Amino acid sequence: MTDEEKKLLSTFEARLRHLIYLHDELKRGNAELKQLLEAKKEEYEKLQAEYKELELNYTNLKTATTISLNGSDVKETKLRLSKLVREVDKCIALLNE
């Protein structure tokens, strides 16, 4: 093997090692990003659950406020109660299936 071939082989080995190093770095970075994505997904799911709970609390509060208006807004109260009755009817129908 000539000196030039040895030099080329040495250069090739150095570049291959560097390429392997870069590959390992990318794999580590990818793993970190996957972990971060999973954490964000969990955070998103918790926030979604909290949002739904707050939305339900808001609806309940609004209903309670509407009912306690002492007849000042009877039409809205009747609509809300009708909506609640329809929801209960739907739940009963689902339970009977």
C-alpha positions in Angstrom: 0.0 0.0 0.0 1.4 3.3 -1.0 1.6 6.4 1.1 -1.1 8.1 -0.9 -3.4 5.1 -0.3 -2.6 5.1 3.4 -3.4 8.8 3.5 -6.7 8.3 1.7 -7.6 5.4 4.0 -6.7 7.5 7.1 -8.9 10.4 5.8 -11.7 8.0 5.1 -11.5 6.5 8.6 -11.5 10.0 10.2 -14.5 11.0 8.2 -16.3 7.8 9.0 -15.7 8.3 12.7 -16.9 11.8 12.4 -20.0 10.6 10.6 -20.7 8.0 13.3 -20.2 10.6 16.0 -22.8 12.9 14.2 -25.2 10.0 13.9 -24.9 9.3 17.6 -25.5 13.0 18.5 -28.6 13.1 16.3 -29.9 9.9 17.9 -29.4 11.5 21.4 -31.1 14.7 20.2 -34.0 12.7 18.7 -34.5 10.9 22.0 -34.5 14.1 23.9 -37.1 15.6 21.5 -39.3 12.5 21.9 -39.2 12.8 25.7 -40.1 16.5 25.4 -42.9 15.7 23.1 -44.3 13.1 25.4 -44.1 15.5 28.4 -45.9 18.1 26.3 -48.6 15.6 25.3 -49.2 14.8 29.0 -49.3 18.5 29.9 -51.8 19.1 27.0 -54.1 16.2 28.2 -54.0 17.6 31.8 -54.9 21.1 30.5 -57.7 19.6 28.4 -59.2 17.8 31.4 -58.9 21.0 33.5 -60.5 23.0 30.7 -63.5 20.6 30.5 -63.9 20.7 34.3 -63.8 24.5 34.4 -66.3 24.7 31.5 -68.6 22.4 33.4 -68.2 24.4 36.5 -69.0 27.6 34.6 -72.1 26.1 33.0 -73.3 24.9 36.4 -72.6 28.4 37.9 -74.4 30.0 35.1 -77.4 27.7 35.6 -77.4 28.3 39.3 -77.2 32.1 38.8 -80.0 32.0 36.3 -82.3 29.9 38.6 -81.6 32.2 41.5 -82.6 35.4 39.6 -86.1 35.3 41.2 -88.0 35.5 38.0 -86.2 38.5 36.5 -85.2 36.5 33.5 -87.8 33.7 33.4 -87.4 33.0 29.7 -83.7 32.2 29.9 -84.3 30.1 33.0 -87.0 28.1 31.3 -84.6 27.5 28.3 -81.8 26.3 30.6 -84.1 24.0 32.5 -85.5 22.6 29.2 -81.9 22.0 28.0 -81.1 20.2 31.3 -84.2 18.1 31.0 -83.3 17.1 27.4 -79.8 16.1 28.5 -81.3 14.0 31.4 -83.7 12.4 28.9 -80.8 11.6 26.5 -78.8 10.0 29.4 -81.8 7.9 30.4 -82.3 6.8 26.8 -78.7 5.7 26.6 -79.0 3.8 29.8 -82.0 2.0 28.6 -80.3 0.8 25.4 
